[in-house]
Amino acid sequence: MDALTLFGLFAVTAMLVCYAFEDRSPWFVVLFAMSCALGSAYGFLQGAWPFGVVEAIWALVALRRWHLRPER
């Protein structure tokens, strides 16, 4: 397994964990957004630009959700 694949595995694993725990703290929503940004970077680095674009959009959606949370 090369470094790029490990980076992608880390990004999507972090996304999954943060998504599972985002009801516990607003910080998990921020971490989810950051994980989506890492997933986007992975997509672009791997050459799968549609995946990179979709993950970048998810990162922006997550940041908006964090911004609109009342307990932030």
C-alpha positions, 0 to 999 in steps of 0.5 A: 500500500503506497502513501497516497492510498494510506492518506485516502484511507485515513481521510475516509476513516476520519470522515466515518468516525467524525460523522458517527460522533457529530451529535456529541459535540460541534467539534466533530462537525468541524473535524468532519469538514476537515476530513472531507477536505482531506478526502477532496485532496486525496481525490484530486491527488489520485486523479479522480477529480469528480470525487475531489469536487464532491468532497470539497462541497461536503466540506463546505456543507459541513462547515455551514452546518457547524456555523448554524448549530445553536450550541456552537 
